[in-house]
Amino acid sequence: MKLSRDISGQKLAQLLKIFEYKITRQTGSHLRLTTIKNGEHHITIPKHNPLRTGTLSAILSDVAEHIRISREELIERLRI
């Protein structure tokens, strides 16, 4: 499945709210998101616009693994 090439880090952080991720801190140009759903999990997202495809792919794979769904299903649910 192809990933969007024009999503920003800020937009991705907003989209991940549906999986109960919340911004817990910001250091420089990076956001730290945390969820306690399925156990505590942290991810760091650069506030770049747009995110590089490899960075986006790695973040999505990490989130999908934590919430125990396929990466493709995660992409469909986020509509990106």
PyMOL Python script that loads the backbone (N, CA, C, O; Angstrom):
from pymol import cmd

cmd.read_pdbstr("""\
ATOM      1  N   MET A   1       0.850  -1.178   0.000  1.00  0.00           N
ATOM      2  CA  MET A   1       0.000   0.000   0.000  1.00  0.00           C
ATOM      3  C   MET A   1       0.893   1.237   0.000  1.00  0.00           C
ATOM      4  O   MET A   1       1.848   1.322   0.772  1.00  0.00           O
ATOM      5  N   LYS A   2       0.579   2.184  -0.861  1.00  0.00           N
ATOM      6  CA  LYS A   2       1.378   3.410  -0.961  1.00  0.00           C
ATOM      7  C   LYS A   2       1.044   4.364   0.183  1.00  0.00           C
ATOM      8  O   LYS A   2      -0.109   4.498   0.592  1.00  0.00           O
ATOM      9  N   LEU A   3       2.070   5.010   0.675  1.00  0.00           N
ATOM     10  CA  LEU A   3       1.893   5.994   1.737  1.00  0.00           C
ATOM     11  C   LEU A   3       1.773   7.389   1.146  1.00  0.00           C
ATOM     12  O   LEU A   3       2.318   7.675   0.080  1.00  0.00           O
ATOM     13  N   SER A   4       1.069   8.231   1.835  1.00  0.00           N
ATOM     14  CA  SER A   4       0.958   9.631   1.444  1.00  0.00           C
ATOM     15  C   SER A   4       2.326  10.285   1.544  1.00  0.00           C
ATOM     16  O   SER A   4       3.073  10.030   2.488  1.00  0.00           O
ATOM     17  N   ARG A   5       2.652  11.117   0.586  1.00  0.00           N
ATOM     18  CA  ARG A   5       3.946  11.800   0.597  1.00  0.00           C
ATOM     19  C   ARG A   5       3.833  13.226   1.111  1.00  0.00           C
ATOM     20  O   ARG A   5       4.810  13.973   1.074  1.00  0.00           O
ATOM     21  N   ASP A   6       2.664  13.613   1.586  1.00  0.00           N
ATOM     22  CA  ASP A   6       2.489  15.009   1.995  1.00  0.00           C
ATOM     23  C   ASP A   6       1.910  15.168   3.395  1.00  0.00           C
ATOM     24  O   ASP A   6       1.231  16.156   3.674  1.00  0.00           O
ATOM     25  N   ILE A   7       2.170  14.213   4.272  1.00  0.00           N
ATOM     26  CA  ILE A   7       1.653  14.312   5.639  1.00  0.00           C
ATOM     27  C   ILE A   7       2.737  14.886   6.556  1.00  0.00           C
ATOM     28  O   ILE A   7       3.898  14.481   6.499  1.00  0.00           O
ATOM     29  N   SER A   8       2.339  15.819   7.386  1.00  0.00           N
ATOM     30  CA  SER A   8       3.282  16.438   8.318  1.00  0.00           C
ATOM     31  C   SER A   8       3.301  15.661   9.637  1.00  0.00           C
ATOM     32  O   SER A   8       2.396  14.878   9.927  1.00  0.00           O
ATOM     33  N   GLY A   9       4.330  15.892  10.410  1.00  0.00           N
ATOM     34  CA  GLY A   9       4.425  15.262  11.721  1.00  0.00           C
ATOM     35  C   GLY A   9       3.294  15.686  12.647  1.00  0.00           C
ATOM     36  O   GLY A   9       2.769  14.877  13.412  1.00  0.00           O
ATOM     37  N   GLN A  10       2.922  16.966  12.572  1.00  0.00           N
ATOM     38  CA  GLN A  10       1.827  17.482  13.400  1.00  0.00           C
ATOM     39  C   GLN A  10       0.507  16.805  13.023  1.00  0.00           C
ATOM     40  O   GLN A  10      -0.280  16.454  13.903  1.00  0.00           O
ATOM     41  N   LYS A  11       0.259  16.619  11.729  1.00  0.00           N
ATOM     42  CA  LYS A  11      -0.976  15.982  11.259  1.00  0.00           C
ATOM     43  C   LYS A  11      -1.016  14.519  11.699  1.00  0.00           C
ATOM     44  O   LYS A  11      -2.066  14.029  12.112  1.00  0.00           O
ATOM     45  N   LEU A  12       0.113  13.821  11.614  1.00  0.00           N
ATOM     46  CA  LEU A  12       0.165  12.428  12.053  1.00  0.00           C
ATOM     47  C   LEU A  12      -0.135  12.327  13.545  1.00  0.00           C
ATOM     48  O   LEU A  12      -0.847  11.418  13.971  1.00  0.00           O
ATOM     49  N   ALA A  13       0.398  13.248  14.342  1.00  0.00           N
ATOM     50  CA  ALA A  13       0.132  13.250  15.784  1.00  0.00           C
ATOM     51  C   ALA A  13      -1.365  13.420  16.043  1.00  0.00           C
ATOM     52  O   ALA A  13      -1.912  12.772  16.936  1.00  0.00           O
ATOM     53  N   GLN A  14      -2.023  14.270  15.286  1.00  0.00           N
ATOM     54  CA  GLN A  14      -3.458  14.468  15.438  1.00  0.00           C
ATOM     55  C   GLN A  14      -4.226  13.209  15.053  1.00  0.00           C
ATOM     56  O   GLN A  14      -5.177  12.831  15.737  1.00  0.00           O
ATOM     57  N   LEU A  15      -3.824  12.560  13.970  1.00  0.00           N
ATOM     58  CA  LEU A  15      -4.508  11.346  13.525  1.00  0.00           C
ATOM     59  C   LEU A  15      -4.377  10.207  14.527  1.00  0.00           C
ATOM     60  O   LEU A  15      -5.301   9.409  14.685  1.00  0.00           O
ATOM     61  N   LEU A  16      -3.246  10.128  15.197  1.00  0.00           N
ATOM     62  CA  LEU A  16      -3.016   9.040  16.146  1.00  0.00           C
ATOM     63  C   LEU A  16      -3.839   9.179  17.422  1.00  0.00           C
ATOM     64  O   LEU A  16      -3.842   8.268  18.250  1.00  0.00           O
ATOM     65  N   LYS A  17      -4.530  10.287  17.597  1.00  0.00           N
ATOM     66  CA  LYS A  17      -5.402  10.458  18.759  1.00  0.00           C
ATOM     67  C   LYS A  17      -6.505   9.404  18.791  1.00  0.00           C
ATOM     68  O   LYS A  17      -6.990   9.063  19.870  1.00  0.00           O
ATOM     69  N   ILE A  18      -6.914   8.876  17.628  1.00  0.00           N
ATOM     70  CA  ILE A  18      -7.971   7.850  17.626  1.00  0.00           C
ATOM     71  C   ILE A  18      -7.506   6.555  18.281  1.00  0.00           C
ATOM     72  O   ILE A  18      -8.327   5.718  18.658  1.00  0.00           O
ATOM     73  N   PHE A  19      -6.179   6.385  18.418  1.00  0.00           N
ATOM     74  CA  PHE A  19      -5.629   5.228  19.121  1.00  0.00           C
ATOM     75  C   PHE A  19      -5.134   5.612  20.509  1.00  0.00           C
ATOM     76  O   PHE A  19      -4.318   4.911  21.106  1.00  0.00           O
ATOM     77  N   GLU A  20      -5.642   6.739  21.014  1.00  0.00           N
ATOM     78  CA  GLU A  20      -5.386   7.225  22.366  1.00  0.00           C
ATOM     79  C   GLU A  20      -3.941   7.674  22.596  1.00  0.00           C
ATOM     80  O   GLU A  20      -3.465   7.662  23.731  1.00  0.00           O
ATOM     81  N   TYR A  21      -3.249   8.067  21.540  1.00  0.00           N
ATOM     82  CA  TYR A  21      -1.922   8.673  21.693  1.00  0.00           C
ATOM     83  C   TYR A  21      -2.109  10.144  22.020  1.00  0.00           C
ATOM     84  O   TYR A  21      -2.938  10.827  21.417  1.00  0.00           O
ATOM     85  N   LYS A  22      -1.330  10.624  22.981  1.00  0.00           N
ATOM     86  CA  LYS A  22      -1.390  12.026  23.392  1.00  0.00           C
ATOM     87  C   LYS A  22       0.014  12.602  23.366  1.00  0.00           C
ATOM     88  O   LYS A  22       0.986  11.911  23.670  1.00  0.00           O
ATOM     89  N   ILE A  23       0.111  13.872  23.002  1.00  0.00           N
ATOM     90  CA  ILE A  23       1.408  14.544  23.018  1.00  0.00           C
ATOM     91  C   ILE A  23       1.781  14.773  24.475  1.00  0.00           C
ATOM     92  O   ILE A  23       1.068  15.457  25.209  1.00  0.00           O
ATOM     93  N   THR A  24       2.907  14.195  24.889  1.00  0.00           N
ATOM     94  CA  THR A  24       3.332  14.331  26.280  1.00  0.00           C
ATOM     95  C   THR A  24       4.444  15.345  26.444  1.00  0.00           C
ATOM     96  O   THR A  24       4.656  15.865  27.539  1.00  0.00           O
ATOM     97  N   ARG A  25       5.165  15.636  25.351  1.00  0.00           N
ATOM     98  CA  ARG A  25       6.158  16.701  25.412  1.00  0.00           C
ATOM     99  C   ARG A  25       6.635  17.033  23.999  1.00  0.00           C
ATOM    100  O   ARG A  25       6.450  16.267  23.053  1.00  0.00           O
ATOM    101  N   GLN A  26       7.247  18.191  23.898  1.00  0.00           N
ATOM    102  CA  GLN A  26       7.858  18.617  22.649  1.00  0.00           C
ATOM    103  C   GLN A  26       9.247  19.145  22.957  1.00  0.00           C
ATOM    104  O   GLN A  26       9.420  20.018  23.808  1.00  0.00           O
ATOM    105  N   THR A  27      10.219  18.614  22.268  1.00  0.00           N
ATOM    106  CA  THR A  27      11.592  19.073  22.427  1.00  0.00           C
ATOM    107  C   THR A  27      12.084  19.506  21.054  1.00  0.00           C
ATOM    108  O   THR A  27      12.257  18.678  20.160  1.00  0.00           O
ATOM    109  N   GLY A  28      12.306  20.787  20.892  1.00  0.00           N
ATOM    110  CA  GLY A  28      12.740  21.286  19.589  1.00  0.00           C
ATOM    111  C   GLY A  28      11.702  20.983  18.531  1.00  0.00           C
ATOM    112  O   GLY A  28      10.545  21.388  18.646  1.00  0.00           O
ATOM    113  N   SER A  29      12.119  20.270  17.503  1.00  0.00           N
ATOM    114  CA  SER A  29      11.202  19.977  16.404  1.00  0.00           C
ATOM    115  C   SER A  29      10.673  18.546  16.457  1.00  0.00           C
ATOM    116  O   SER A  29      10.295  17.995  15.423  1.00  0.00           O
ATOM    117  N   HIS A  30      10.639  17.938  17.635  1.00  0.00           N
ATOM    118  CA  HIS A  30      10.139  16.581  17.781  1.00  0.00           C
ATOM    119  C   HIS A  30       9.019  16.525  18.819  1.00  0.00           C
ATOM    120  O   HIS A  30       9.073  17.184  19.857  1.00  0.00           O
ATOM    121  N   LEU A  31       8.014  15.726  18.511  1.00  0.00           N
ATOM    122  CA  LEU A  31       6.898  15.494  19.422  1.00  0.00           C
ATOM    123  C   LEU A  31       7.039  14.112  20.031  1.00  0.00           C
ATOM    124  O   LEU A  31       7.417  13.163  19.343  1.00  0.00           O
ATOM    125  N   ARG A  32       6.740  13.994  21.305  1.00  0.00           N
ATOM    126  CA  ARG A  32       6.741  12.700  21.977  1.00  0.00           C
ATOM    127  C   ARG A  32       5.291  12.365  22.286  1.00  0.00           C
ATOM    128  O   ARG A  32       4.612  13.114  22.989  1.00  0.00           O
ATOM    129  N   LEU A  33       4.811  11.225  21.755  1.00  0.00           N
ATOM    130  CA  LEU A  33       3.446  10.779  21.992  1.00  0.00           C
ATOM    131  C   LEU A  33       3.474   9.533  22.858  1.00  0.00           C
ATOM    132  O   LEU A  33       4.374   8.701  22.751  1.00  0.00           O
ATOM    133  N   THR A  34       2.475   9.421  23.717  1.00  0.00           N
ATOM    134  CA  THR A  34       2.378   8.290  24.630  1.00  0.00           C
ATOM    135  C   THR A  34       0.949   7.779  24.646  1.00  0.00           C
ATOM    136  O   THR A  34      -0.005   8.553  24.575  1.00  0.00           O
ATOM    137  N   THR A  35       0.816   6.467  24.740  1.00  0.00           N
ATOM    138  CA  THR A  35      -0.483   5.847  24.962  1.00  0.00           C
ATOM    139  C   THR A  35      -0.335   4.828  26.086  1.00  0.00           C
ATOM    140  O   THR A  35       0.745   4.280  26.310  1.00  0.00           O
ATOM    141  N   ILE A  36      -1.432   4.586  26.782  1.00  0.00           N
ATOM    142  CA  ILE A  36      -1.421   3.526  27.789  1.00  0.00           C
ATOM    143  C   ILE A  36      -2.314   2.366  27.352  1.00  0.00           C
ATOM    144  O   ILE A  36      -2.482   1.390  28.082  1.00  0.00           O
ATOM    145  N   LYS A  37      -2.886   2.486  26.145  1.00  0.00           N
ATOM    146  CA  LYS A  37      -3.710   1.422  25.581  1.00  0.00           C
ATOM    147  C   LYS A  37      -2.803   0.242  25.236  1.00  0.00           C
ATOM    148  O   LYS A  37      -1.791   0.426  24.559  1.00  0.00           O
ATOM    149  N   ASN A  38      -3.143  -0.955  25.685  1.00  0.00           N
ATOM    150  CA  ASN A  38      -2.336  -2.168  25.490  1.00  0.00           C
ATOM    151  C   ASN A  38      -0.967  -2.044  26.149  1.00  0.00           C
ATOM    152  O   ASN A  38      -0.002  -2.628  25.655  1.00  0.00           O
ATOM    153  N   GLY A  39      -0.856  -1.317  27.225  1.00  0.00           N
ATOM    154  CA  GLY A  39       0.422  -1.089  27.884  1.00  0.00           C
ATOM    155  C   GLY A  39       1.018   0.226  27.416  1.00  0.00           C
ATOM    156  O   GLY A  39       0.654   0.733  26.355  1.00  0.00           O
ATOM    157  N   GLU A  40       1.911   0.767  28.184  1.00  0.00           N
ATOM    158  CA  GLU A  40       2.488   2.066  27.859  1.00  0.00           C
ATOM    159  C   GLU A  40       3.390   1.960  26.634  1.00  0.00           C
ATOM    160  O   GLU A  40       4.188   1.030  26.513  1.00  0.00           O
ATOM    161  N   HIS A  41       3.250   2.932  25.726  1.00  0.00           N
ATOM    162  CA  HIS A  41       4.056   2.956  24.504  1.00  0.00           C
ATOM    163  C   HIS A  41       4.358   4.401  24.135  1.00  0.00           C
ATOM    164  O   HIS A  41       3.481   5.263  24.182  1.00  0.00           O
ATOM    165  N   HIS A  42       5.610   4.652  23.768  1.00  0.00           N
ATOM    166  CA  HIS A  42       6.045   5.996  23.390  1.00  0.00           C
ATOM    167  C   HIS A  42       6.539   5.981  21.950  1.00  0.00           C
ATOM    168  O   HIS A  42       7.173   5.021  21.513  1.00  0.00           O
ATOM    169  N   ILE A  43       6.245   7.054  21.215  1.00  0.00           N
ATOM    170  CA  ILE A  43       6.828   7.248  19.892  1.00  0.00           C
ATOM    171  C   ILE A  43       7.256   8.702  19.767  1.00  0.00           C
ATOM    172  O   ILE A  43       6.683   9.593  20.395  1.00  0.00           O
ATOM    173  N   THR A  44       8.256   8.920  18.959  1.00  0.00           N
ATOM    174  CA  THR A  44       8.742  10.273  18.703  1.00  0.00           C
ATOM    175  C   THR A  44       8.520  10.581  17.234  1.00  0.00           C
ATOM    176  O   THR A  44       8.896   9.803  16.357  1.00  0.00           O
ATOM    177  N   ILE A  45       7.902  11.728  16.978  1.00  0.00           N
ATOM    178  CA  ILE A  45       7.584  12.139  15.614  1.00  0.00           C
ATOM    179  C   ILE A  45       8.240  13.486  15.345  1.00  0.00           C
ATOM    180  O   ILE A  45       8.024  14.440  16.092  1.00  0.00           O
ATOM    181  N   PRO A  46       9.039  13.573  14.285  1.00  0.00           N
ATOM    182  CA  PRO A  46       9.587  14.881  13.931  1.00  0.00           C
ATOM    183  C   PRO A  46       8.486  15.779  13.379  1.00  0.00           C
ATOM    184  O   PRO A  46       7.600  15.303  12.669  1.00  0.00           O
ATOM    185  N   LYS A  47       8.530  17.066  13.696  1.00  0.00           N
ATOM    186  CA  LYS A  47       7.511  18.008  13.202  1.00  0.00           C
ATOM    187  C   LYS A  47       7.880  18.529  11.816  1.00  0.00           C
ATOM    188  O   LYS A  47       7.746  19.721  11.542  1.00  0.00           O
ATOM    189  N   HIS A  48       8.342  17.643  10.952  1.00  0.00           N
ATOM    190  CA  HIS A  48       8.712  18.034   9.600  1.00  0.00           C
ATOM    191  C   HIS A  48       7.480  18.075   8.710  1.00  0.00           C
ATOM    192  O   HIS A  48       6.489  17.390   8.962  1.00  0.00           O
ATOM    193  N   ASN A  49       7.560  18.886   7.672  1.00  0.00           N
ATOM    194  CA  ASN A  49       6.458  18.960   6.717  1.00  0.00           C
ATOM    195  C   ASN A  49       7.038  18.953   5.311  1.00  0.00           C
ATOM    196  O   ASN A  49       7.618  19.951   4.883  1.00  0.00           O
ATOM    197  N   PRO A  50       6.897  17.863   4.592  1.00  0.00           N
ATOM    198  CA  PRO A  50       6.296  16.579   4.966  1.00  0.00           C
ATOM    199  C   PRO A  50       7.308  15.654   5.645  1.00  0.00           C
ATOM    200  O   PRO A  50       8.517  15.880   5.608  1.00  0.00           O
ATOM    201  N   LEU A  51       6.760  14.599   6.269  1.00  0.00           N
ATOM    202  CA  LEU A  51       7.615  13.557   6.822  1.00  0.00           C
ATOM    203  C   LEU A  51       8.221  12.763   5.668  1.00  0.00           C
ATOM    204  O   LEU A  51       7.582  12.579   4.632  1.00  0.00           O
ATOM    205  N   ARG A  52       9.435  12.302   5.848  1.00  0.00           N
ATOM    206  CA  ARG A  52      10.021  11.425   4.843  1.00  0.00           C
ATOM    207  C   ARG A  52       9.275  10.099   4.854  1.00  0.00           C
ATOM    208  O   ARG A  52       8.794   9.652   5.896  1.00  0.00           O
ATOM    209  N   THR A  53       9.185   9.480   3.695  1.00  0.00           N
ATOM    210  CA  THR A  53       8.425   8.237   3.559  1.00  0.00           C
ATOM    211  C   THR A  53       8.953   7.143   4.487  1.00  0.00           C
ATOM    212  O   THR A  53       8.164   6.426   5.102  1.00  0.00           O
ATOM    213  N   GLY A  54      10.263   7.004   4.596  1.00  0.00           N
ATOM    214  CA  GLY A  54      10.842   5.984   5.467  1.00  0.00           C
ATOM    215  C   GLY A  54      10.538   6.238   6.934  1.00  0.00           C
ATOM    216  O   GLY A  54      10.279   5.302   7.691  1.00  0.00           O
ATOM    217  N   THR A  55      10.569   7.503   7.335  1.00  0.00           N
ATOM    218  CA  THR A  55      10.244   7.869   8.722  1.00  0.00           C
ATOM    219  C   THR A  55       8.788   7.545   9.019  1.00  0.00           C
ATOM    220  O   THR A  55       8.478   6.947  10.050  1.00  0.00           O
ATOM    221  N   LEU A  56       7.896   7.937   8.119  1.00  0.00           N
ATOM    222  CA  LEU A  56       6.472   7.658   8.286  1.00  0.00           C
ATOM    223  C   LEU A  56       6.226   6.155   8.355  1.00  0.00           C
ATOM    224  O   LEU A  56       5.468   5.681   9.201  1.00  0.00           O
ATOM    225  N   SER A  57       6.861   5.419   7.474  1.00  0.00           N
ATOM    226  CA  SER A  57       6.699   3.966   7.440  1.00  0.00           C
ATOM    227  C   SER A  57       7.145   3.325   8.752  1.00  0.00           C
ATOM    228  O   SER A  57       6.460   2.444   9.273  1.00  0.00           O
ATOM    229  N   ALA A  58       8.269   3.751   9.284  1.00  0.00           N
ATOM    230  CA  ALA A  58       8.781   3.198  10.544  1.00  0.00           C
ATOM    231  C   ALA A  58       7.850   3.502  11.714  1.00  0.00           C
ATOM    232  O   ALA A  58       7.606   2.642  12.561  1.00  0.00           O
ATOM    233  N   ILE A  59       7.331   4.724  11.757  1.00  0.00           N
ATOM    234  CA  ILE A  59       6.411   5.108  12.831  1.00  0.00           C
ATOM    235  C   ILE A  59       5.139   4.267  12.755  1.00  0.00           C
ATOM    236  O   ILE A  59       4.667   3.752  13.769  1.00  0.00           O
ATOM    237  N   LEU A  60       4.587   4.131  11.549  1.00  0.00           N
ATOM    238  CA  LEU A  60       3.352   3.357  11.379  1.00  0.00           C
ATOM    239  C   LEU A  60       3.553   1.888  11.730  1.00  0.00           C
ATOM    240  O   LEU A  60       2.675   1.273  12.335  1.00  0.00           O
ATOM    241  N   SER A  61       4.686   1.325  11.362  1.00  0.00           N
ATOM    242  CA  SER A  61       4.970  -0.070  11.703  1.00  0.00           C
ATOM    243  C   SER A  61       5.056  -0.258  13.210  1.00  0.00           C
ATOM    244  O   SER A  61       4.552  -1.246  13.744  1.00  0.00           O
ATOM    245  N   ASP A  62       5.687   0.681  13.895  1.00  0.00           N
ATOM    246  CA  ASP A  62       5.820   0.616  15.348  1.00  0.00           C
ATOM    247  C   ASP A  62       4.450   0.706  16.022  1.00  0.00           C
ATOM    248  O   ASP A  62       4.156  -0.060  16.940  1.00  0.00           O
ATOM    249  N   VAL A  63       3.625   1.629  15.572  1.00  0.00           N
ATOM    250  CA  VAL A  63       2.289   1.793  16.150  1.00  0.00           C
ATOM    251  C   VAL A  63       1.439   0.554  15.880  1.00  0.00           C
ATOM    252  O   VAL A  63       0.763   0.058  16.781  1.00  0.00           O
ATOM    253  N   ALA A  64       1.469   0.054  14.652  1.00  0.00           N
ATOM    254  CA  ALA A  64       0.669  -1.124  14.297  1.00  0.00           C
ATOM    255  C   ALA A  64       1.059  -2.332  15.141  1.00  0.00           C
ATOM    256  O   ALA A  64       0.196  -3.089  15.587  1.00  0.00           O
ATOM    257  N   GLU A  65       2.348  -2.509  15.357  1.00  0.00           N
ATOM    258  CA  GLU A  65       2.808  -3.626  16.184  1.00  0.00           C
ATOM    259  C   GLU A  65       2.300  -3.485  17.619  1.00  0.00           C
ATOM    260  O   GLU A  65       1.886  -4.467  18.236  1.00  0.00           O
ATOM    261  N   HIS A  66       2.333  -2.264  18.142  1.00  0.00           N
ATOM    262  CA  HIS A  66       1.892  -2.060  19.523  1.00  0.00           C
ATOM    263  C   HIS A  66       0.390  -2.300  19.693  1.00  0.00           C
ATOM    264  O   HIS A  66      -0.032  -2.919  20.670  1.00  0.00           O
ATOM    265  N   ILE A  67      -0.409  -1.817  18.756  1.00  0.00           N
ATOM    266  CA  ILE A  67      -1.864  -1.986  18.926  1.00  0.00           C
ATOM    267  C   ILE A  67      -2.379  -3.290  18.319  1.00  0.00           C
ATOM    268  O   ILE A  67      -3.579  -3.564  18.316  1.00  0.00           O
ATOM    269  N   ARG A  68      -1.435  -4.090  17.803  1.00  0.00           N
ATOM    270  CA  ARG A  68      -1.723  -5.446  17.332  1.00  0.00           C
ATOM    271  C   ARG A  68      -2.701  -5.490  16.153  1.00  0.00           C
ATOM    272  O   ARG A  68      -3.650  -6.275  16.143  1.00  0.00           O
ATOM    273  N   ILE A  69      -2.451  -4.637  15.171  1.00  0.00           N
ATOM    274  CA  ILE A  69      -3.184  -4.712  13.910  1.00  0.00           C
ATOM    275  C   ILE A  69      -2.154  -4.654  12.787  1.00  0.00           C
ATOM    276  O   ILE A  69      -0.996  -4.298  13.009  1.00  0.00           O
ATOM    277  N   SER A  70      -2.586  -5.006  11.586  1.00  0.00           N
ATOM    278  CA  SER A  70      -1.647  -4.948  10.468  1.00  0.00           C
ATOM    279  C   SER A  70      -1.370  -3.494  10.100  1.00  0.00           C
ATOM    280  O   SER A  70      -2.172  -2.603  10.379  1.00  0.00           O
ATOM    281  N   ARG A  71      -0.245  -3.280   9.484  1.00  0.00           N
ATOM    282  CA  ARG A  71       0.136  -1.930   9.051  1.00  0.00           C
ATOM    283  C   ARG A  71      -0.870  -1.400   8.031  1.00  0.00           C
ATOM    284  O   ARG A  71      -1.215  -0.218   8.049  1.00  0.00           O
ATOM    285  N   GLU A  72      -1.335  -2.274   7.148  1.00  0.00           N
ATOM    286  CA  GLU A  72      -2.313  -1.877   6.136  1.00  0.00           C
ATOM    287  C   GLU A  72      -3.626  -1.436   6.775  1.00  0.00           C
ATOM    288  O   GLU A  72      -4.231  -0.451   6.351  1.00  0.00           O
ATOM    289  N   GLU A  73      -4.067  -2.176   7.806  1.00  0.00           N
ATOM    290  CA  GLU A  73      -5.300  -1.790   8.502  1.00  0.00           C
ATOM    291  C   GLU A  73      -5.126  -0.445   9.210  1.00  0.00           C
ATOM    292  O   GLU A  73      -6.046   0.372   9.224  1.00  0.00           O
ATOM    293  N   LEU A  74      -3.959  -0.218   9.790  1.00  0.00           N
ATOM    294  CA  LEU A  74      -3.679   1.057  10.439  1.00  0.00           C
ATOM    295  C   LEU A  74      -3.767   2.196   9.430  1.00  0.00           C
ATOM    296  O   LEU A  74      -4.381   3.227   9.708  1.00  0.00           O
ATOM    297  N   ILE A  75      -3.165   2.018   8.278  1.00  0.00           N
ATOM    298  CA  ILE A  75      -3.195   3.054   7.234  1.00  0.00           C
ATOM    299  C   ILE A  75      -4.622   3.327   6.802  1.00  0.00           C
ATOM    300  O   ILE A  75      -4.995   4.485   6.613  1.00  0.00           O
ATOM    301  N   GLU A  76      -5.429   2.288   6.642  1.00  0.00           N
ATOM    302  CA  GLU A  76      -6.836   2.465   6.258  1.00  0.00           C
ATOM    303  C   GLU A  76      -7.610   3.219   7.339  1.00  0.00           C
ATOM    304  O   GLU A  76      -8.399   4.110   7.027  1.00  0.00           O
ATOM    305  N   ARG A  77      -7.390   2.867   8.598  1.00  0.00           N
ATOM    306  CA  ARG A  77      -8.117   3.523   9.682  1.00  0.00           C
ATOM    307  C   ARG A  77      -7.721   4.981   9.863  1.00  0.00           C
ATOM    308  O   ARG A  77      -8.541   5.812  10.254  1.00  0.00           O
ATOM    309  N   LEU A  78      -6.440   5.290   9.572  1.00  0.00           N
ATOM    310  CA  LEU A  78      -5.989   6.681   9.649  1.00  0.00           C
ATOM    311  C   LEU A  78      -6.347   7.471   8.396  1.00  0.00           C
ATOM    312  O   LEU A  78      -6.323   8.702   8.400  1.00  0.00           O
ATOM    313  N   ARG A  79      -6.680   6.752   7.321  1.00  0.00           N
ATOM    314  CA  ARG A  79      -7.019   7.361   6.033  1.00  0.00           C
ATOM    315  C   ARG A  79      -5.889   8.213   5.483  1.00  0.00           C
ATOM    316  O   ARG A  79      -6.094   9.354   5.069  1.00  0.00           O
ATOM    317  N   ILE A  80      -4.691   7.638   5.485  1.00  0.00           N
ATOM    318  CA  ILE A  80      -3.558   8.365   4.912  1.00  0.00           C
ATOM    319  C   ILE A  80      -3.011   7.629   3.697  1.00  0.00           C
ATOM    320  O   ILE A  80      -2.052   8.088   3.076  1.00  0.00           O
TER     321      ILE A  80
END
""", "prot")
cmd.dss("prot")
cmd.show_as("cartoon", "prot")
cmd.util.cbc("prot")
cmd.orient("prot")
